[in-house]
Amino acid sequence: MVKVISLSNEAYERLKSIKRDKSFSEVVVSLINESKIKNKDVMKFAGAFKDKKKWDDVKKIIEEDRKNARMREVKF
């Protein structure tokens, strides 16, 4: 079954730029599958810091890294 959808010009151009030899449908399905995989990967970290001591240790490391970080100057 075929459905007609509307896309903004920007969305169309982005899909067109990554489609290569695939159909638009194949590109959309592929992007949705990639998105689902990425979202599931995040869930494996749920509850990782139930132990407050571990979380406190990680926070200390993060805070120390932030103190030691230096901003770089970027010229355009």
LINTA-V660157 format. One record per residue. RES is the residue in one small letter. SS is DSSP state (alpha for helix, beta for strand, coil for the rest). PHI is phi in degrees with one decimal (NA if undefined). Layout:
# LINTA-V660157
RES_SS_PHI / RES_SS_PHI
This chain:
# LINTA-V660157
m_coil_NA / v_coil_-109.5 / k_coil_-120.0 / v_coil_-98.9 / i_coil_-125.8 / s_coil_-109.6 / l_coil_-127.6 / s_coil_-67.9 / n_alpha_-59.1 / e_alpha_-63.1 / a_alpha_-62.4 / y_alpha_-61.1 / e_alpha_-64.3 / r_alpha_-66.0 / l_alpha_-62.4 / k_alpha_-60.6 / s_alpha_-71.6 / i_alpha_-105.3 / k_alpha_-72.8 / r_coil_48.0 / d_coil_-95.8 / k_coil_-92.7 / s_coil_-81.2 / f_alpha_-59.8 / s_alpha_-61.1 / e_alpha_-63.5 / v_alpha_-66.1 / v_alpha_-62.5 / v_alpha_-61.2 / s_alpha_-62.2 / l_alpha_-64.6 / i_alpha_-65.6 / n_alpha_-61.7 / e_alpha_-61.6 / s_alpha_-63.6 / k_alpha_-64.7 / i_alpha_-64.0 / k_alpha_-62.7 / n_alpha_-65.6 / k_alpha_-68.9 / d_alpha_-60.2 / v_alpha_-64.5 / m_alpha_-65.6 / k_coil_-68.2 / f_coil_-93.9 / a_coil_-58.6 / g_coil_77.7 / a_coil_-64.3 / f_coil_-115.4 / k_coil_-65.1 / d_coil_-78.4 / k_alpha_-60.2 / k_alpha_-62.8 / k_alpha_-60.1 / w_alpha_-63.6 / d_alpha_-61.4 / d_alpha_-63.3 / v_alpha_-64.9 / k_alpha_-59.6 / k_alpha_-61.4 / i_alpha_-63.4 / i_alpha_-62.2 / e_alpha_-61.3 / e_alpha_-64.6 / d_alpha_-61.7 / r_alpha_-65.1 / k_alpha_-63.5 / n_alpha_-83.9 / a_coil_-71.5 / r_coil_-119.3 / m_coil_-77.4 / r_coil_-99.8 / e_coil_-85.9 / v_coil_-114.9 / k_coil_-107.0 / f_coil_-106.5
